[in-house]
């Protein structure tokens, strides 16, 4: 993972500083490893770009609150798609939502990732499916970074069958706790974060639950 300054981070996202601050104030920022704030103030990971791009993309379909919940709470699921997309650039990998019940107010949302065949199988009973092409997101971020003079050619993350995948996630669990602790400096921000992460009608599909623990909560 590459470290980026705030200026580089916002340049690749195509956001002005004030617009990003407004998103943060509204509780609509999702970064890597399931937290809304960076590891160090003013420093971001390249993987944070993917988190924001995913949340912003999903927000067009399910609204910013739900998209933020999903990008924060299901980091393990979407980063699996990121790792697979970087390891195999000959296929498209997706992060997808299956809406069950009324698509406008679903009773449940199921989350999955994989190839188009895998997500179609996982969500075959859904009333509506929203799929985000992770392969395309990575390509777009790299293109924007290249235009800004930033090299993002290296893989964003390891595929889930690589030994470093679980190791890095475990290592960053402690950092995640430290980031959440920083939220306690603002009771409002902490309360909003806890509310976002407490919704229980969003879950990973059974296929993924057997592969890894859900990161929600």
N, C-alpha and C positions, 0 to 999 in steps of 0.2 A: 504494500500500500504506500502511496506517495502522499506526503504532507503538502498542503496548499495553504497559502495565506488567504485571508478573508477576501482581499482584492482579486486574487486568482479564482477563488471559489465562486464569487459572484459574477466574475467575467464569463466563466464557462456556463453558468446557469442563465446568464442574460438578465440578471436582476440588479436593480439599483440598490444601494445600501439601505435607503429609507424603506423601499418596498419589502426587503427581506426583514428589516426590523419590525415592520407592521405585521408580517406573517408570524414572526416569533411572538409578538405581543398578543396576537389572537390565538396562539396555541396551535398554529398550523405548520410548524416546522418539524420534520422528521429526519433524523440523521442515522448513520449506521450504528449497529449494536443496540438499537432500541431506545435511543435517548434523543431529546430535542435540543441538546446543547453539545458543543464540541468538547473534546478531551481537554483542550487548553483554549482559553479565550483567544479568538482571532486566528486559530489554526484548525484546519479541517483535513480530513482524509479524502482521497479521490472517491472512495466508496460513499462518502456523504453526498456526493453529486448524484449518484445513482438513487439513493434514498429520496432525495428531493425531487428528482426527475420522475420517479415512480409515483410519489405522493401527488405531485402536480398533475400527472397524467390521469391517475385514477380519480382525482378530484373533479374532473370534467364529467364523470359518469355517476359517481356516488356522493359527491359533495366533499368539501375539504375536511370536515370532522372525521367522517368514516375513512377517508383515504389516509389521513394522518394516523388514525388508530391502526390501520392495517400495515402501513409502512413501519410503524414503531413496533407493533406487537408481533409481527411475523417476519422479523429480520432473517431468521434461519431459513425460512422458505424462499424468500426472494434472493438471498445471497447464494443459495444453492443453484438457482437459475443463472446467476451471474458467473459463478465458477464454471458451470457446464458450458455456458456460451463462450467463455474465453478459452476453454480447453478444446472445444470443438467448434471451429468457426465455419464449418461446412453446413451447419443446420441452424435453424431458428429455435430459440428456447424462450418460453413464455412464463409469466407469472399471471395467474388467472383467479377470478372470483366467480363462484356459482351462487346465484341468488335463488332462494327457495321461498315460494309463496308469491305475494304481490311484489313484482320487481321494484315498485316505488317505495314500498315499506316491507322489505323481506323479513320473514320470520327468522331465517338463518342465512348466514353467508359462509360458504365453504371456500377455503383458500388452497391453491395447489400450484405446482410449477412443473415444467418439463417440456417435452416436445408437443406439437399440436395433437398427436395421437394420444399421448398420455393425458393431457388436460381434457380432451374430448371424452375419454373413457371415465376419468374421475368425476366429471360434472355432467354426465349424460342425463341425469334426472333433474337438473336445475331448470327453473323456469326462464332464467336468463343467464348468460355467461359474458363476462367482461375479461378480455385477455389483453395483456400488455406485452409487447414484443421486447424482451430484455436485450436480445441481440441487436435490435435496432437502436435502443436507448444507448447502449455502449458505443455503437458506431457514431451516433450523433454527438455524444459527449466528446469522443476523441476528435471528431472533426472540428467542433467548436474550440477545443483546447488547442488544436494545431493552429487555428486562425489566431489565437491569442498568444501563440509562442510558448505553449505549455506542452510538454511531452507526456502523454498518457498512454503510450504504446504498450507498456507492460500490463500483464493481467491485473484486473481489479481484485480478484480473489481466487482461492484454490477451489477446485471441484470437490464435492462432498465426499468422494471416495479417496481423497488425498489425506494423509495423516495430519497435515498441518491445518486442515479445515477445522476439525474439532479442537485442536490445541489452541488455535488463535481465538476461537469463540470462548473457550474456557478462560484463557488469559484475560480477555476483555470483560468477562463478567465482573471482575473486581473493579475494573475501571468504570463499568456501567454503574455500579453501586456508588462510586465516588461522584459521578456526574449527577446522579439522582440526589445525593447528599447536598450538592451545590444548589439544587432547586429549593432546598429547605430555607435558603436565604430569602426566598420570596414565597410566603404561604400561598398566595394566589396561584403562582406558577406550579407549585407542587400539587395543589388541589386539582388544578386542571389536568395535570399529567396523570394523577391517580384516577380521575374520572374517565379519561380516555382509555386507560389500560384495564378498566374494570368490566367492560362489556363482555358478556359471555356467549352471545349468540353468533360470534365469529370464531371459526375453528378450522384447523387444517384437516384435509381429507384423511381418511383412514390409512391410505397408502403411505403418507408422509409421517403420520403419528408413529408408525412402526420403525421409521428410519431415525428419528431424532425427537427430542423433547420439544414441545411447543415453548416458544420464548415469551408467551403472553404473561403479563402480570408482573 
